[in-house]
Amino acid sequence: MKIAVLMACYNRKEQTLACLKSLYAQQLPQNTVLAIYLTDDHSTDGTADAVAERYPDVEILNGSGNLFWVGGMRNSWNAALAGNYDAYLLLNDDTVLVPKALKTLIALVQPQTCIGIGTTWDKAREIPSYGGRRLWSRRSDKSRIVYDEHVPVECDMANANIMLVPKAVVAQIGILSSRYTQSMADYDYVLRAKQAGFRAVVAPGILGHCTDDHGNNWKSVKVPLKQRIAYLKSPKGLSYNEYLGFIRQHFPLYLPEVFVKLWLKTLFPVLWDKFKVKSLQH
């Protein structure tokens, strides 16, 4: 089985190297071959040089410095498409895999009827940090992480920290959408795959470790309004236009509520500061 590993990095040299170390330590099934595609988005901390020195067989692709996560992953994926791989592993560079991770996912996705999702664990908080998510209802994108220690679990959408996509899925729906810059492309991808008739399944147990570093998704009332509006529109903030587009496509009935909440969160963040409301997670 030929698997293309897709990664993107920017100024996280030690984390990127730790991720690659865990990848090279995988307990792979016999006749499994990995090819690693890493887009370095013009890092200034020497990430590309360090990777080239320690892992010379990694194909390092140079970004412009403005690719963000989605652009970097699309760049790696597009480069890998020429290789005729059986599957594509989307892997965040701040994720450290457990040795059995890939072996577990490979067994899960055979015979190419589902996307395999790996759950990551936040060691500091002692909770799952990323993985498959189940919607509370079909009306909105509100969701919770789901996984089981012993059996696979179906999910509705997922983070792509550890995600194995068979070539059959790619042949039908393509790669991550260019409509997104930093976030939501992984949620969108799984939702589209399910609409196309594929399943999304969370592998049993914890397959990696990754800290949830998102924090609050609003700016405090102590932050000037101009900065709060900039955060609303920023790809690394609330991604206003892209998020509304995501909701319009997948959860159209939720659009009016999302519009109001985004602006309330920006204009009157005291409501969130006071009550610690965590809404619109994406």
N, C-alpha and C positions, 0 to 999 in steps of 0.2 A: 504494500500500500504506500503510495506516494502522497505525502502531506506537505503543503506549503504553510509555513508559519509566518503570519503577518503581524508586524509590529511597527510602532511609531514612537519616536522619542524626542525629547527636547530638554536638555540641561538637567538630567537626572542620572548622571553617569553611574553612581554606585548602585542605584536601584535597577538600572538597565542591565548592568553586569550581573547582579544577583539573580535577576529574572533569567538571563541566558544560562547562568550556571545551573539553575534548577531545570531548565529545558534540556541541557546536555546530560543531566543525571536521570532522565526518564527511563523507566523499565518498559521498553518498547516490545511489542509483539514481534515475532520473527518476520523478516522480510519487510519491515516498515522503514521507510526512508524519509528523512526530514530535509527540507530546504527552507532556509530562514531568510526572509526579506524584511529588512529594517530600514525604514525611512527616518533619517536624522534631519530634523527640520532646522538646520543651521545652528546646532548647539554651539555654545561658546565655552563649555566646560571640558572639552576634549572627549566627549562621549564617543564620537565616531572613531577617533584614533585609538582609544582604549579597546573598543570592540574589535577593530581590525587587528590589533596586536594579539589579543587573547583568543579570538574566535575568527580566524582568517577565512573560514568558509562561509561566514555570514555575508550575504549580498547587501551591502550598504548603499542605500539610495539617498541622494542629497536633495533636501527640500529647499524651498525659497525663504523660509523663516516665517511664512504666513499661512502654513497649511492647517494648523491646529490639529486636533485629534482626528477628525473625520477625513480631512484632506490627506493627512499622513497615512492613514490606514487605506484609503482609496488608492494612493500612490503605490503602496506596497502590493495591494491586491491586483491592480492593473498590471504591474510588472510580473506577477506570478501567473497570470492567466495564460501566458504563452507556454507554460510548462506542462499542461495537460495533467494536473494533479487529481487525485481521487477525492481529496478533501482539503479544506482551508481552515487552519486554526488561527482565530483572532485572539491575540494575547496582549494584555496591557503590560507595559514595561515596569510597572510598580507591583506586579504580581509574582509571588514565588510559588512555584508548583510543588505539590507533593509528588514523590517518585512514581506513584501509580496513576497520576492524573490522565495522561494521554492514553494509556492502556485501557482505562475505564471508559473514556469517551469513545475510543475507536470501537469497542464492543457495543456501546450504546447505539451508535448511528448506523450500524449494519442492519438491514441492507439499504442504506441511503434513503430512508423514508422520513428521517427527522433531523433536526438540528440538536446537537448535544451541548448542554450548558453545564459549566462547572461552578460550584458555589465557593466563594472565598470567605475566609474567617478573619475578623479583626481581632488580633491578639490582645490589644490594649483594652478594648471594651468587652471582649469575650462574647461577641455576637456575630452572626453572618453579616458580611459587608456588601457583597455583590453576588448576583446570580440570577436565577429564574424568578419571575414575579407573576403572581396571580392577581387579576383584576378583582376589585371589590364588586364591581358591576360592569355591564357592557356599556354603560352610559358615559363613564369618565375614565381617565387614566390613573386614578388612585389605585394603588396596588401594595402588595406586601411580598417579601421574599418567601419562597417556599422551597423546602428540600427535606429529604428524609435520609437518615443514616444508612438505611439498608435497601431501599427500593427506589427505582426511578419515579419521578413525579412530573406530571404534565404541567406546563406553565403557559401563560398568555403572551408575555414579552420578557426580555432579558437584557442584562448588562453583558457587554462583550469582553469582559475581563478574561474569561476563559470560554470560548465558544467554538465548537467544531462544526463547520458547514460542509456537507457533502456536495460534490460537484453537480448532482442532480438539482439541488436547490439553486445553485448559481446559474445553471443552464436555463432555468425557468424565470428567475426574477433578477438576475444580475448581481451586482455588488452593493455596498452601502450607497445610499442616495447622496448626490451632490447638493441636495437642497439643505443639508445641514452642515454646520461648521465645527462645533465642538461637542455637542451632545445630541441625544435623541435618535441618532441614526441607527443605533443598535436596537432600540425599542421598535422603531419603524421597520427595520429589516425583519425582525421576527414576526411582527404583525402581518407584514406582507407575505411572508412565507406561509403562515397559517392560512391566510386568505387564498393562497394558491394550492392548498390541500396538504401541505406538509405539517408535521407535528413538531413541537418544541418540548424537549424532555430534559429535566434536570437530573444529572447523574447522582447516584447515591453518595452520601458522605461529603466531606470537605476536600476539595481538590487543589486548594491553594490558599495563600495568606496575602491579604491586602488591607491596608488601613483605609477606612472610609474618611476621606479628607474633605468632604463637601461642606460640612458645617451648615449654618443657617442659609436659606436661599432668599434672604432679603437684607437690606441695609438698614441699620438702626436710624431712628429719628435724629440721632446726634450727627449723622452724616448730612452734609448740605444737599438740598434738593437736586441741584445740577448733577451731583455725583450719583444720586439715587436713580435719576433718569438714565444716566450713562450706563449704570449697572443693569437697568431694565433692558436696554437694547444690546448690551455686550454679549458676544458669543460665550464668554466665560461667566456671564451673569444669568439673567432670565431669558436671554435669546428671544426677545419679544416677538418679532416677526416669524421666526422659524417655529417657535412653540405654538403660536396661533395657527400656523399652517399645519403642524402636526395634529393638533386637536381638530381642525377643520376636516382633515382627511379621515381620521380614525374615530373621532368621538364628536361629531358635529353637534349633537344636542347639548354638549358641555361647553360649547364655544362662548355663549353670552356670560356664563358664570366665570369662566377663565379670564375673559376680557376685564370684567369688573374687579376680580381679585388681583390681577396683575397691577392695575392702577391703584387700587386701595393699598396694596403692599408698598407701592412706590410713594404715593402721596401721604398716606397715613400709617407709616410703619409702627407707630406707637401701639397699634392694635396687636401686632405680632410681637413687639418688644415686651408688652405687658403680659400677654397670655401665652407666649411661646408657641403660637400656632405654627405647625409645619404642614403647609399645604402645597399643592402643585409640585410635588417632587418629580423631577425629571433630569 
